[in-house]
């Protein structure tokens, strides 16, 4: 397999709107494709009445858009979507296929990889393409996808390769890649896919959809004030909320604070929460385990407040304040209000 030099991205969409992760992956795919001038970037787009999204995908980097437009694909269902994408891969044989590490991507990618009998690395935080020399066999593999992700509870960064099977597949965490600037002069080559959806794939039917309103939008926040176990309890987040309100930001949290019941999971930043890159990130009472740092270390400016001068959070902070957050935060609020 992998007769082509194409790198594919699954273009996740909902109700005719592309998810940001699709555009992020296209940016990374173009970067990966720089190893050769003949590499094409493909986007697989599945749904109903979604043809209008092809131009947007081209603006953000897709050379070719593989479109499966069918009434049975109006809402995401595992079996029909998996069959459509798998058949497209088998027909066109891309070298690499990337999915967002979303609920849909985490459902879809393993099903497809299993059917294709190829490898899959989940929740990658970085990717690169390089040659690989197998130290056991001495075999040289050209242009292999290096799939990089935290492992062993986030205590190490692992690089995973699958040089003997194609396509090489990975899911990538949302927010860790940068989308390219849109180029509206780009036009895609459209490849129409003909879904062969049968009764075997339609064993599940969507009867009703219920959406819980989203109250926290950490990914697009320009300022985030986060609290950790060091806030001492749910009441301790009152100070965090006050500072966030004064600065016009969102409230974040570490996993330790969420697990302790201080605040809801929607606020969690980190490897098992939301990956963020705001203009300003203020970490209050957060020790800075690697799982948390992975999710916020690319913020433009990081301020850390902690009583422990050896706390790991200071290793990624641009400014560190060693002190009690209950004393420091009121001073920050007072200082900001006097500006």
Secondary structure, DSSP 4 states (H G I P E B T S, - for coil): ---S-EEEEE--EETTEE-HHHHHHHHHHHHHGGG-TT-EEEEEEEESS-TTHHHHHHHTT-SEEEEEE-GGGSS--HHHHHHHHHHHHHHH--SEEEEESSHHHHHHHHHHHHHHT--EEEEESEEEEEEEE-TTT--EEEEEEEEEEEETTTTEEEEE--TTSSSEEEEE-TTSSPPPPP-TT--PEEEE------GGG-SS-------PPP----TT-SEEEEE-GGG-SGGGHHHHHHHHHHHT-EEEE-HHHHHTTSS-GGGBBSTTSB----SEEEEES----HHHHHHHTT-SEEEEEES-TT-GGGGT-SEEEES-HHHHHHHHHHHHHT-
